[in-house]
Amino acid sequence: MSDFEVVAIILFAVLAGVIVVVLLKGVVPGDMTGATGVLTLDDAADKIKLADLSELQAGEVYLVVILRQSGALSRYEPHFTPEDAKTAMKSAYRRAKVDHIRINKNTPRNVETWRGMYHGKGTREGRRLGGVSIIVTSPDKG
């Protein structure tokens, strides 16, 4: 073996080791967006941090947006307190019989939660509840 081959093998082994370490470590949930792992509905509602009423501008509300699993908009409804918005989110998930969710984004003005994908081998799977977002916005902008 030549010196070049030995150096190439050593560099390949170091590169493979770095790749394995990065893959095993992965991205830590919540590093930048407040995301979490899978939580129960009550634990998720406790972790959600929405802007206080005093932080809202005139005319702003908590808009609860309910999305289907296909990504299409199912419905949206304005709420006037953060507690009402959290209760509406939990109610939507409970109606769909979802016990555990994941918080993908958790900022004071924008919260995105999603359920695990449901697959019952049916043709109407996209119509099932996919996620609920809570956005602080003016109702006419929503």
C-alpha positions as CSV (number, residue, x, y, z in Angstrom):
1,M,0.0,0.0,0.0
2,S,1.2,3.4,-0.8
3,D,1.2,6.4,1.5
4,F,-1.7,8.0,-0.5
5,E,-3.9,4.9,0.0
6,V,-3.2,4.9,3.8
7,V,-4.0,8.6,4.1
8,A,-7.2,8.1,2.0
9,I,-8.3,5.2,4.2
10,I,-7.7,7.2,7.4
11,L,-9.6,10.2,6.1
12,F,-12.5,8.0,5.0
13,A,-12.7,6.4,8.4
14,V,-12.7,9.8,10.1
15,L,-15.4,11.1,7.8
16,A,-17.5,8.0,8.4
17,G,-17.1,8.4,12.2
18,V,-18.2,12.1,12.0
19,I,-21.2,11.1,10.0
20,V,-22.2,8.4,12.4
21,V,-21.9,10.8,15.4
22,V,-24.0,13.5,13.7
23,L,-26.7,11.0,12.7
24,L,-26.8,9.6,16.3
25,K,-27.0,13.0,17.9
26,G,-29.5,14.4,15.5
27,V,-31.4,17.7,15.9
28,V,-32.5,18.5,19.4
29,P,-36.2,19.4,19.3
30,G,-36.9,22.9,20.3
31,D,-33.5,24.3,19.5
32,M,-34.8,27.3,17.5
33,T,-38.6,27.0,17.3
34,G,-39.7,25.7,20.6
35,A,-40.6,22.3,19.0
36,T,-41.2,19.3,21.2
37,G,-41.4,15.6,21.0
38,V,-44.7,13.8,21.3
39,L,-46.8,15.0,24.2
40,T,-50.3,14.4,25.7
41,L,-52.8,17.1,25.0
42,D,-52.7,18.5,28.5
43,D,-48.9,18.6,28.6
44,A,-48.8,20.3,25.2
45,A,-51.3,22.9,26.3
46,D,-49.2,23.6,29.3
47,K,-46.0,24.1,27.2
48,I,-47.7,26.4,24.7
49,K,-46.7,30.0,25.3
50,L,-49.1,32.5,23.7
51,A,-48.8,36.3,23.9
52,D,-50.7,37.9,26.8
53,L,-53.7,40.0,26.2
54,S,-51.7,43.1,27.1
55,E,-49.2,42.4,24.3
56,L,-51.9,42.4,21.6
57,Q,-52.6,45.4,19.4
58,A,-56.1,46.7,18.9
59,G,-58.3,44.3,17.0
60,E,-55.9,41.3,17.2
61,V,-57.3,37.9,18.2
62,Y,-56.1,34.4,18.7
63,L,-57.1,32.7,15.4
64,V,-57.4,28.9,15.8
65,V,-56.8,27.3,12.4
66,I,-57.8,23.6,12.0
67,L,-56.1,21.8,9.1
68,R,-56.8,18.5,7.6
69,Q,-54.3,15.7,7.2
70,S,-54.1,16.6,3.5
71,G,-53.0,20.1,4.4
72,A,-56.3,21.7,3.3
73,L,-58.0,24.2,5.6
74,S,-60.9,22.6,7.5
75,R,-62.0,25.7,9.4
76,Y,-60.8,28.6,11.6
77,E,-62.4,30.4,14.5
78,P,-61.3,33.6,16.4
79,H,-60.9,33.5,20.2
80,F,-60.3,36.4,22.5
81,T,-58.2,34.9,25.3
82,P,-55.2,32.5,25.2
83,E,-57.1,30.0,27.4
84,D,-60.0,29.9,25.0
85,A,-57.7,29.3,22.1
86,K,-55.9,26.4,23.9
87,T,-59.3,24.9,24.9
88,A,-60.4,25.1,21.2
89,M,-57.2,23.3,20.2
90,K,-57.7,20.6,22.7
91,S,-61.4,20.2,21.8
92,A,-60.5,19.8,18.1
93,Y,-58.1,17.0,18.9
94,R,-60.4,15.3,21.3
95,R,-63.2,15.3,18.7
96,A,-60.9,13.5,16.4
97,K,-59.9,11.1,19.2
98,V,-56.2,12.2,19.2
99,D,-54.5,11.8,22.5
100,H,-50.9,12.8,21.6
101,I,-49.5,15.6,19.5
102,R,-46.3,17.2,18.5
103,I,-45.6,20.9,18.8
104,N,-43.7,22.0,15.6
105,K,-43.5,25.7,16.4
106,N,-44.1,27.5,19.7
107,T,-43.7,31.2,19.6
108,P,-45.9,33.8,21.4
109,R,-47.6,34.8,18.1
110,N,-47.6,31.5,16.2
111,V,-48.1,27.9,17.5
112,E,-48.2,24.9,15.2
113,T,-49.3,21.5,16.5
114,W,-49.6,18.2,14.5
115,R,-50.9,14.7,15.1
116,G,-49.2,11.6,14.0
117,M,-50.3,10.6,10.6
118,Y,-53.4,8.3,10.6
119,H,-53.6,5.6,8.1
120,G,-56.6,3.3,8.2
121,K,-56.1,2.1,4.6
122,G,-59.2,4.1,3.5
123,T,-59.8,6.4,0.7
124,R,-60.8,9.4,2.8
125,E,-57.6,9.7,4.9
126,G,-56.9,13.3,3.8
127,R,-60.1,14.5,5.4
128,R,-59.0,13.6,8.9
129,L,-57.7,16.2,11.3
130,G,-54.0,16.8,10.7
131,G,-53.1,19.8,12.9
132,V,-54.1,22.9,14.7
133,S,-52.4,26.3,14.6
134,I,-53.0,29.2,16.8
135,I,-52.0,32.6,15.2
136,V,-52.2,36.0,16.8
137,T,-53.6,38.2,14.0
138,S,-56.2,40.6,13.0
139,P,-59.4,38.6,12.0
140,D,-59.7,40.4,8.6
141,K,-56.1,39.3,7.7
142,G,-56.6,35.6,8.6
